[in-house]
Amino acid sequence: MANTHQAQVQDKIKYHQPIINFNISYKKLYVIFETEIFIYDLFTYANTHYIKTKSNPNGLFANSINDDIIIYPSDKKYYIFIQ
């Protein structure tokens, strides 16, 4: 993560698998892998939540504008999880 206004690196995070997708909001960073979702607080860079998922090779994910709802594929065909 980098601050482009000040041209400096804010934090570096190394993962054990390829990132498939990511999403950023005003307060949170969502990093999506095939079977995991990591949620970070953008002010502290702390990992605030971890979700183990079934296979999601396309990295499908959505969050509401105020971060109170996230949506990702379920392990059941034609279903999604809404948290």
Backbone bond lengths (Angstrom), bond angles and torsions (degrees), N, CA, C in turn:
res aa  C-N    CA-C-N  psi(-1)  N-CA   C-N-CA  omega(-1)  CA-C   N-CA-C  phi
1 M - - - 1.435 - - 1.522 107.80 -
2 A 1.311 114.90 134.15 1.456 119.32 -176.45 1.517 110.73 -132.39
3 N 1.307 115.47 147.63 1.450 122.89 173.08 1.520 106.55 -94.08
4 T 1.317 117.19 106.76 1.469 120.58 -175.73 1.531 112.29 -75.00
5 H 1.330 118.32 -22.06 1.468 120.68 178.14 1.521 111.40 -71.54
6 Q 1.334 116.15 -35.08 1.457 120.02 -179.81 1.526 112.21 -104.24
7 A 1.320 117.37 1.98 1.469 123.61 178.70 1.532 112.02 52.39
8 Q 1.324 115.62 49.30 1.459 119.33 178.06 1.524 110.90 -139.69
9 V 1.315 115.79 150.75 1.456 122.08 178.02 1.519 108.56 -80.11
10 Q 1.326 116.75 128.64 1.460 121.90 179.76 1.532 111.41 -86.18
11 D 1.323 116.65 -42.62 1.458 120.75 -176.51 1.524 109.04 -164.24
12 K 1.324 115.97 150.81 1.464 121.72 175.42 1.520 108.21 -123.67
13 I 1.326 115.24 136.19 1.460 120.69 178.77 1.522 107.83 -130.21
14 K 1.317 116.97 126.93 1.465 121.53 178.75 1.529 108.44 -104.52
15 Y 1.338 115.47 135.84 1.463 121.16 -178.75 1.528 110.31 -114.97
16 H 1.318 116.15 160.00 1.458 122.78 -178.35 1.528 112.88 -90.27
17 Q 1.317 117.46 1.25 1.463 121.91 179.68 1.527 109.02 -151.33
18 P 1.326 117.13 164.02 1.472 119.69 -178.16 1.532 112.54 -68.54
19 I 1.311 115.74 140.74 1.464 121.63 173.68 1.519 107.89 -76.55
20 I 1.330 116.83 128.82 1.464 120.82 -179.72 1.534 110.78 -93.85
21 N 1.328 115.72 -36.02 1.462 120.19 -178.69 1.525 108.10 -156.19
22 F 1.313 116.67 160.92 1.456 120.54 170.09 1.516 108.16 -148.74
23 N 1.321 114.57 157.99 1.449 120.65 179.68 1.524 106.95 -142.51
24 I 1.300 116.46 140.82 1.457 120.52 -179.23 1.516 108.89 -127.46
25 S 1.319 115.37 140.61 1.460 121.18 176.33 1.529 107.84 -125.37
26 Y 1.306 117.00 -169.25 1.469 120.03 -179.96 1.518 112.28 -64.86
27 K 1.346 117.17 -31.88 1.455 120.63 -173.68 1.523 114.65 -116.16
28 K 1.346 117.61 -21.33 1.458 119.65 -170.79 1.530 112.91 -133.55
29 L 1.334 113.76 154.51 1.460 122.53 171.71 1.515 107.13 -117.24
30 Y 1.334 117.37 128.09 1.454 123.54 178.15 1.523 107.70 -110.44
31 V 1.324 116.94 123.73 1.459 121.60 178.57 1.524 107.15 -114.15
32 I 1.345 116.22 120.43 1.460 121.51 -172.88 1.522 110.25 -109.65
33 F 1.329 114.43 126.41 1.463 122.65 174.20 1.519 107.54 -113.00
34 E 1.323 117.13 177.94 1.468 119.55 -178.05 1.525 112.30 -62.17
35 T 1.318 118.27 -35.02 1.469 120.26 -177.52 1.531 113.73 -129.32
36 E 1.331 117.68 15.25 1.459 120.80 -177.89 1.523 111.05 -149.58
37 I 1.325 115.61 152.54 1.460 122.09 172.07 1.527 107.22 -131.08
38 F 1.321 116.69 126.99 1.460 122.40 175.53 1.521 107.72 -108.82
39 I 1.337 116.22 136.63 1.458 121.36 179.44 1.534 108.04 -120.26
40 Y 1.335 115.32 127.74 1.463 121.35 -177.18 1.521 110.58 -119.71
41 D 1.310 116.07 145.52 1.451 123.04 170.93 1.528 107.46 -80.88
42 L 1.320 118.41 126.12 1.465 121.05 -176.61 1.525 113.85 -74.51
43 F 1.315 117.82 -17.29 1.464 119.67 180.00 1.523 111.84 -84.42
44 T 1.333 116.83 -33.55 1.468 120.78 -177.72 1.523 112.71 -111.20
45 Y 1.326 117.56 -12.98 1.468 124.92 -174.78 1.530 111.75 62.84
46 A 1.310 116.69 18.70 1.467 121.19 179.09 1.526 109.75 -81.98
47 N 1.325 115.09 142.27 1.461 121.10 174.27 1.520 106.62 -76.44
48 T 1.322 116.52 109.25 1.462 120.79 -174.69 1.519 113.40 -94.08
49 H 1.323 117.11 -20.33 1.467 119.74 -177.38 1.519 109.81 -156.97
50 Y 1.322 115.25 148.51 1.469 122.88 178.07 1.522 106.89 -134.22
51 I 1.340 116.35 132.09 1.465 121.33 178.91 1.520 108.70 -125.08
52 K 1.314 116.98 123.68 1.466 122.93 173.94 1.519 106.66 -87.77
53 T 1.335 116.92 126.41 1.462 121.19 -177.12 1.522 110.23 -121.37
54 K 1.302 115.35 168.24 1.465 120.34 169.45 1.527 107.45 -78.38
55 S 1.292 117.03 177.35 1.463 121.41 -176.54 1.535 111.21 -55.82
56 N 1.327 115.53 127.05 1.462 123.64 178.87 1.538 107.41 -136.04
57 P 1.352 116.97 67.62 1.469 120.02 -172.90 1.521 114.88 -63.57
58 N 1.328 118.08 -19.63 1.465 120.68 178.92 1.526 112.14 -93.40
59 G 1.316 117.91 -4.14 1.455 121.23 177.99 1.510 113.77 66.30
60 L 1.329 117.06 34.01 1.466 120.16 -179.11 1.521 110.22 -66.83
61 F 1.324 116.02 131.67 1.459 121.47 -176.57 1.518 109.10 -167.81
62 A 1.333 116.02 145.02 1.468 121.08 174.53 1.518 108.65 -147.97
63 N 1.323 115.46 150.21 1.458 120.41 174.55 1.520 109.01 -135.66
64 S 1.340 114.78 153.59 1.465 119.51 178.32 1.530 109.32 -75.03
65 I 1.295 115.42 162.39 1.461 120.42 -174.61 1.531 112.68 -62.74
66 N 1.330 117.51 -30.01 1.465 119.95 179.31 1.531 112.37 -102.62
67 D 1.325 117.49 14.11 1.469 124.70 173.35 1.524 114.92 65.47
68 D 1.324 119.17 18.18 1.453 118.30 179.34 1.529 112.98 -91.48
69 I 1.336 117.57 -8.69 1.465 121.90 178.28 1.523 109.14 -135.08
70 I 1.335 115.84 133.69 1.469 120.59 170.72 1.523 108.20 -125.98
71 I 1.332 115.35 150.65 1.460 121.68 -176.85 1.518 108.47 -134.40
72 Y 1.338 115.82 134.27 1.459 121.26 178.09 1.530 108.48 -153.21
73 P 1.335 119.54 161.43 1.461 121.70 -174.79 1.528 113.62 -64.09
74 S 1.309 114.60 145.15 1.467 122.09 175.98 1.526 109.47 -89.72
75 D 1.323 116.22 167.89 1.463 120.28 175.25 1.524 111.28 -78.24
76 K 1.339 117.89 -14.08 1.457 121.78 176.57 1.526 109.15 -89.35
77 K 1.299 117.00 134.98 1.460 122.09 -178.78 1.531 110.42 -59.55
78 Y 1.321 116.20 134.37 1.472 125.62 178.73 1.528 113.97 70.82
79 Y 1.340 118.43 19.01 1.458 122.26 178.63 1.518 110.66 -121.63
80 I 1.330 116.52 156.67 1.465 121.82 174.35 1.531 108.72 -130.91
81 F 1.333 115.91 157.20 1.454 122.13 171.64 1.516 107.68 -94.96
82 I 1.323 116.01 136.56 1.467 121.77 174.25 1.515 106.54 -125.30
83 Q 1.328 116.23 118.94 1.471 121.00 -179.28 1.501 109.53 -121.66
